[in-house]
Amino acid sequence: MAKSTRQTLSAAEARRIALAAQGFARARPAAPGTRQLNSAIARMGVLQIDSVNVFARSHYMPLFSRLGPYDTAALDRLLFTRRAPYVESWAHVAAFIRSEDWNLFRFRMDDNRAKYGTAPDGWFRQHLEIVDWVRAELAARGPLRPAQIEHDAQRGARGQWWDWDVVKHALEYLFLFGEVAIAGRRGFERRYALAEQVIPAEVLAAPVERYDAIRELIRRAARAYGVATASDLADYWRIKDRPAVNAAISDLVDTGELAPVTVAGWLSAARPAKAWMHRDAAVPRRVDAAALLTPFDPVVWFRSRAERLFAFDYRIEIYTPAPLRRYGYYSLPVLIGDDIVGRVDLKADRAASTLRVQSAWWEQQRPSDAAARLADEIRAAARWQGLDAISVSRWGDAADDLGDVLPEASRHEAGPATEATLIESSLDAPRVQESGVEEPV
């Protein structure tokens, strides 16, 4: 790979830069372990959390996409054990970050407190007695699940925020404000603790000023994206303060860490988008990846960027009424080579030990071996999830192509209506909205 100092990039170069920055130009390891997991997370900087579990929970998926089948128990040990090196934070919505990065988001915690914790008629100020009681319970008893905390106000009183009870409500506000941290999960249920019970003391003792934090986050986003617009960089951490983002970009250009570039096809020739390339970004001559992506992978999570990079128009259809779905409930983008060439809607039918391909679709262009390479990813996905069989539906213009190269797979009928019935048994109350704003999970 050669590093580029040019000021103009082709659309194909921008795609390859972006994929290389996310780790897709690397060969998958034969036996990925803790070192490879840490390395992949460091390259992304964040793992977004999502509660939908039709195929696999979203935070497991980016590592499968980059490393291939790996032991999810190894990731669980990194994320959920006592004093784990990672912690949940409202980073790119609800996500895992390094514990040592907790204070990079202190400005967001302060903003949340100003927004939700100061209004005299707001929930928080109206329920200070309960909030104080919850704090005291955590201080006295350590990490707790909401069900382990009892309060008289719970009996018969349900909140209006996703129908949570008042204790859960108080815990979530305190988490938004940084007073409470997540001390792991049991299953997918959070265990809450005071921040000082989870975050290392040396981290809490080293606050980061707002502008310094935003500058560092923009620097990390630029490195993780390789090449990006200001909107891309701001979205990586969902930073709304655009003057601070622009100032951070300017500083990083002055120090030589970012270089202005023009990418062909981003907006129009008459009005090209301003973009920047990180000084460490590689420009591979070729990227030959094959992967299934979660909708919340950094490669595609910002929809306008996915359209610019891949001409890929992607919308999640979990909130679309079943008869109106075009591609399926929770379709996964398919990366082959250096392009997104299709999407498949997968369901892990654990009762039948079968990976069901509920629908399969091609984009406009794909290489001649796309079906065979997708079939290999489907096999790897079934093996990773411990499923013994594969079944391919007849829904979608790629379904028959996929069935032809998966001779071991059975076929089944599926469409929007039948799919809606099949997902019910494996759905954990979807929380993510297409806007990208995730309800707490």
C-alpha positions in Angstrom: 0.0 0.0 0.0 1.2 3.5 -0.8 0.4 6.6 1.0 -1.1 9.4 -1.1 -0.3 13.1 -1.0 -2.6 13.9 -3.9 -5.4 16.5 -3.5 -7.9 14.6 -5.8 -9.2 11.1 -5.3 -11.4 9.0 -7.5 -14.5 7.5 -6.0 -12.9 4.0 -6.2 -9.8 5.3 -4.3 -12.1 6.8 -1.6 -13.9 3.5 -1.2 -10.6 1.6 -0.8 -9.2 4.1 1.6 -12.4 3.9 3.7 -12.4 0.1 3.8 -8.7 -0.1 4.6 -9.1 2.3 7.5 -11.7 0.0 8.9 -9.6 -3.1 8.5 -11.0 -4.7 5.4 -7.8 -4.7 3.4 -6.3 -7.2 5.9 -6.5 -11.0 5.6 -8.6 -12.6 8.3 -6.6 -14.4 10.9 -6.8 -18.2 11.1 -7.8 -18.2 14.8 -8.8 -14.8 16.0 -8.3 -14.3 19.7 -8.2 -11.5 22.3 -5.3 -9.7 20.6 -7.1 -9.5 17.2 -10.4 -8.5 18.9 -8.7 -5.6 20.7 -6.9 -4.6 17.5 -10.1 -4.5 15.5 -12.0 -2.5 18.2 -9.1 -0.1 18.4 -9.2 0.5 14.7 -13.0 1.3 14.9 -12.8 3.0 18.3 -16.3 2.0 19.2 -18.9 -0.9 19.1 -22.5 0.2 18.7 -25.1 -1.7 20.8 -28.5 -2.8 19.6 -31.1 -5.0 21.2 -32.4 -6.7 18.1 -31.3 -10.4 18.1 -32.8 -12.0 15.0 -29.4 -13.2 13.7 -26.7 -11.9 16.1 -26.5 -8.9 18.4 -25.0 -5.9 16.6 -21.9 -5.5 18.7 -20.8 -9.0 17.8 -21.1 -8.4 14.1 -18.3 -5.9 13.2 -15.7 -8.3 14.6 -17.2 -11.2 12.6 -17.2 -9.0 9.5 -13.5 -8.3 9.9 -12.1 -11.4 11.6 -14.4 -14.2 10.5 -15.8 -16.7 13.0 -14.5 -16.1 16.5 -15.4 -17.1 20.0 -18.0 -14.5 21.2 -17.2 -15.6 24.8 -13.8 -14.0 24.4 -15.5 -10.7 23.5 -17.9 -11.1 26.4 -14.9 -11.3 28.7 -13.6 -8.0 27.3 -16.9 -6.3 27.6 -18.8 -7.6 30.6 -16.4 -8.9 33.3 -15.5 -7.0 36.4 -13.0 -4.2 35.7 -13.3 -4.9 32.0 -11.2 -2.7 29.7 -14.3 -1.5 27.9 -17.4 0.3 29.2 -20.7 1.4 27.8 -21.1 5.1 27.0 -23.4 7.3 25.0 -20.6 7.6 22.3 -22.1 6.8 18.9 -25.4 6.4 20.6 -25.2 3.5 23.1 -21.9 1.9 22.5 -18.8 0.2 24.0 -15.6 2.3 24.3 -12.3 1.9 26.2 -12.8 2.6 29.9 -9.8 5.0 29.7 -11.8 7.1 27.2 -14.7 7.8 29.6 -13.8 11.5 30.1 -13.7 12.2 26.3 -17.5 12.2 26.6 -17.7 14.2 29.8 -18.8 17.2 27.7 -21.8 15.1 26.5 -22.7 14.1 30.0 -22.6 17.7 31.0 -24.8 18.7 28.1 -27.3 15.9 29.0 -27.4 17.2 32.6 -28.1 20.7 31.4 -30.8 19.5 29.0 -32.5 16.9 31.2 -31.5 17.5 34.8 -32.0 21.2 35.5 -35.6 22.1 34.4 -37.7 22.6 37.6 -40.7 20.8 35.9 -38.6 18.0 34.3 -38.7 14.4 35.5 -35.3 14.5 37.2 -36.0 17.5 39.3 -39.5 16.3 40.2 -38.1 13.0 41.4 -35.0 14.0 43.3 -36.0 11.9 46.4 -36.1 8.7 44.3 -32.8 9.7 42.5 -31.1 10.2 45.8 -32.4 6.9 47.1 -31.1 5.1 44.0 -27.7 6.7 44.4 -27.6 5.5 48.0 -28.6 2.0 47.1 -25.7 1.7 44.6 -23.3 3.2 47.1 -24.2 0.8 49.7 -24.7 -2.4 47.7 -22.5 -2.0 44.6 -23.6 -3.0 41.0 -27.2 -3.9 40.7 -29.8 -4.8 38.1 -32.9 -2.6 38.2 -35.0 -5.6 39.4 -32.7 -5.8 42.5 -33.6 -2.3 43.6 -36.9 -2.0 45.4 -38.8 1.2 46.2 -42.3 1.9 47.3 -42.8 4.2 44.4 -42.5 1.3 42.0 -45.8 -0.3 43.1 -48.4 0.7 40.6 -46.4 3.6 39.2 -44.9 3.2 35.8 -43.0 5.9 34.0 -43.9 7.4 30.6 -40.4 6.9 29.2 -40.7 3.5 27.4 -42.9 2.4 30.3 -39.9 2.0 32.6 -40.5 2.1 36.3 -39.2 5.1 38.3 -36.0 3.3 39.4 -35.0 2.4 35.9 -35.8 5.9 34.9 -33.6 7.4 37.6 -30.7 5.0 36.6 -30.9 6.0 33.0 -30.8 9.7 33.8 -27.8 9.1 36.0 -26.1 7.1 33.3 -26.7 10.0 30.8 -25.1 12.4 33.3 -22.1 10.2 34.0 -22.8 9.6 37.7 -23.7 5.9 36.9 -21.8 3.5 34.7 -22.7 0.0 33.4 -20.9 -2.7 35.3 -21.6 -5.5 32.8 -24.8 -7.3 31.8 -26.5 -10.5 32.8 -27.8 -11.8 29.5 -28.6 -8.5 28.0 -29.8 -6.8 31.2 -27.7 -4.0 32.4 -26.0 -3.9 35.9 -25.7 -0.3 37.1 -23.1 1.1 39.5 -21.8 4.4 40.6 -19.1 5.6 38.1 -16.4 5.3 40.7 -17.2 1.6 41.1 -16.5 0.9 37.4 -14.2 3.6 35.9 -10.6 3.5 37.1 -9.8 6.3 39.6 -7.0 7.7 37.6 -9.4 8.2 34.6 -12.0 10.0 36.7 -9.2 12.1 38.2 -8.1 13.4 34.7 -10.9 15.5 33.2 -10.7 16.5 29.6 -11.8 20.0 28.5 -14.7 20.1 26.0 -12.7 21.4 23.0 -9.8 19.1 23.7 -12.2 16.1 23.8 -13.9 17.1 20.6 -10.6 17.6 18.8 -9.4 14.2 19.9 -12.6 12.5 18.8 -12.5 14.2 15.4 -8.9 13.0 15.1 -9.9 9.5 15.9 -12.9 9.6 13.5 -10.6 10.8 10.7 -8.2 7.9 11.3 -11.1 5.4 11.5 -12.7 6.7 8.2 -9.5 7.4 6.3 -11.2 10.0 4.1 -14.3 11.9 5.2 -16.4 15.1 5.1 -17.1 17.2 8.1 -20.5 15.6 8.5 -18.9 12.2 8.4 -16.5 13.1 11.2 -19.2 14.7 13.3 -21.5 11.7 13.0 -18.9 9.2 14.0 -19.4 10.4 17.6 -22.8 12.2 17.0 -21.3 15.6 17.8 -23.8 18.3 17.3 -21.4 21.3 17.9 -20.4 22.0 14.3 -18.4 25.1 15.1 -16.2 23.0 17.4 -16.0 20.2 14.8 -14.9 22.7 12.1 -12.3 24.3 14.5 -11.0 20.8 15.3 -10.6 20.0 11.6 -8.8 23.3 11.0 -6.4 22.6 13.9 -5.7 19.1 12.6 -5.0 20.5 9.1 -2.6 23.0 10.6 -0.7 20.2 12.4 -0.5 18.1 9.3 -2.7 15.3 10.5 -5.4 16.0 8.0 -5.1 17.1 4.4 -7.9 18.6 2.3 -8.9 16.4 -0.7 -11.6 16.4 -3.4 -13.3 13.1 -4.1 -14.8 12.7 -7.5 -18.6 12.1 -7.4 -19.1 13.4 -3.9 -21.9 15.9 -4.5 -21.3 17.3 -8.0 -18.5 18.5 -10.2 -19.9 22.0 -9.9 -20.1 21.8 -6.1 -17.7 19.2 -4.7 -17.9 18.3 -1.1 -15.1 19.4 1.2 -13.3 16.3 2.5 -10.2 15.5 4.4 -7.8 12.6 4.4 -5.9 11.3 7.4 -2.1 11.4 7.0 -1.9 7.7 7.9 -4.6 6.6 5.5 -3.4 4.0 3.0 -4.6 3.9 -0.6 -4.6 0.2 -1.5 -4.4 -0.7 -5.2 -7.0 -3.4 -4.4 -9.3 -4.4 -1.7 -10.7 -7.9 -2.0 -13.0 -8.3 1.1 -16.0 -10.4 1.6 -18.2 -9.7 4.6 -21.7 -9.4 6.0 -22.2 -6.0 7.7 -24.5 -5.1 10.5 -26.6 -2.0 9.8 -24.6 -0.4 12.6 -21.1 -1.0 11.3 -19.1 2.2 10.9 -18.8 1.4 7.1 -22.6 2.0 6.6 -24.0 3.5 9.8 -24.1 7.0 8.4 -26.5 6.6 5.5 -25.4 9.6 3.4 -21.8 8.4 3.6 -22.8 4.9 2.4 -24.6 6.5 -0.5 -21.5 8.6 -1.4 -19.1 5.7 -1.0 -21.1 2.8 -2.5 -24.1 4.4 -4.2 -25.9 2.3 -1.6 -29.4 3.5 -0.5 -30.0 1.7 2.8 -32.9 2.0 5.2 -33.7 -0.3 8.1 -37.2 -1.8 7.7 -37.9 -3.0 11.2 -40.4 -0.2 11.7 -41.9 -0.7 8.2 -45.2 -2.7 8.2 -44.4 -6.2 7.1 -46.4 -6.1 3.8 -44.6 -2.9 2.8 -41.0 -4.1 3.3 -38.9 -4.1 0.2 -35.9 -6.1 1.4 -36.7 -7.6 4.7 -36.9 -6.9 8.4 -33.2 -6.6 9.2 -31.2 -7.0 6.0 -27.4 -7.0 6.2 -25.3 -5.2 3.5 -23.0 -7.6 1.6 -19.5 -6.4 0.9 -17.6 -8.1 -1.9 -14.3 -6.8 -3.2 -14.4 -3.1 -2.5 -18.1 -2.5 -3.0 -21.5 -3.3 -1.4 -23.1 -5.6 -3.9 -26.3 -6.8 -2.2 -28.1 -7.4 1.1 -29.4 -10.5 2.9 -31.9 -10.8 5.6 -30.8 -13.5 8.1 -32.5 -15.3 10.9 -30.9 -17.7 13.3 -33.7 -20.3 13.9 -32.1 -21.9 17.0 -35.0 -24.3 17.6 -34.3 -25.9 14.2 -30.5 -25.2 14.3 -30.9 -23.5 10.9 -29.7 -20.3 9.5 -32.5 -18.9 7.4 -31.8 -16.6 4.5 -35.1 -14.8 4.6 -34.4 -12.7 1.5 -31.4 -12.0 -0.8 -31.0 -9.1 -3.2 -28.3 -7.8 -5.6 -27.4 -4.2 -6.2 -26.9 -2.9 -9.7 -23.3 -4.3 -10.2 -21.5 -7.3 -8.8 -18.5 -9.4 -9.8 -19.1 -12.8 -11.4 -18.1 -14.7 -8.3 -20.4 -12.7 -5.9 -22.9 -15.5 -5.3 -20.1 -18.0 -4.5 -18.4 -15.6 -2.2 -21.6 -14.7 -0.5 -22.3 -18.4 0.0 -19.0 -18.8 1.8 -20.0 -16.0 4.1 -23.3 -17.6 4.8 -21.6 -20.9 5.6 -19.2 -19.0 7.9 -22.1 -17.2 9.6 -23.9 -20.5 10.3 -20.7 -22.1 11.7 -20.1 -19.0 13.9 -23.6 -19.2 15.3 -23.4 -23.0 15.9 -26.2 -23.7 13.4 -26.2 -27.1 11.6 -28.2 -26.2 8.5 -29.0 -23.5 6.0 -32.2 -22.7 4.3 -32.6 -20.1 1.5 -36.0 -18.5 0.8 -37.2 -17.7 -2.7 -37.7 -14.0 -1.9 -35.3 -11.6 -3.7 -33.5 -11.4 -7.0 -30.4 -13.0 -5.5 -32.2 -15.9 -3.8 -32.0 -18.4 -6.6 -28.4 -17.5 -7.4 -27.5 -18.1 -3.8 -29.5 -21.4 -3.7 -27.6 -22.6 -6.7 -24.2 -22.2 -5.0 -25.5 -23.6 -1.7 -26.4 -27.1 -2.8 -26.5 -28.3 0.8 -29.2 -25.7 1.7 -32.9 -26.4 1.7 -35.3 -23.9 0.2 -38.3 -22.3 1.9 -41.0 -19.8 1.0 -40.7 -16.4 2.6 -42.0 -12.9 2.0 -42.8 -9.9 4.1 -45.8 -11.5 5.8 -44.3 -14.9 6.6 -41.0 -13.2 7.7 -42.9 -11.2 10.3 -44.2 -14.4 11.9 -40.8 -16.1 11.8 -38.9 -13.3 13.6 -41.2 -13.1 16.6 -39.6 -15.8 18.6 -36.1 -14.3 18.4 -36.9 -10.6 18.8 -35.9 -8.6 21.8 -38.0 -5.5 21.6 -36.3 -3.4 18.8 -35.0 -0.1 20.1 -33.1 1.5 17.2 -34.8 4.1 15.1 -33.7 4.8 11.5 -32.6 8.3 12.6 -29.8 6.6 14.3 -31.0 7.6 17.8 -31.1 4.5 19.9 -33.4 4.1 22.8 -31.5 2.9 25.9 -31.1 -0.9 25.9 
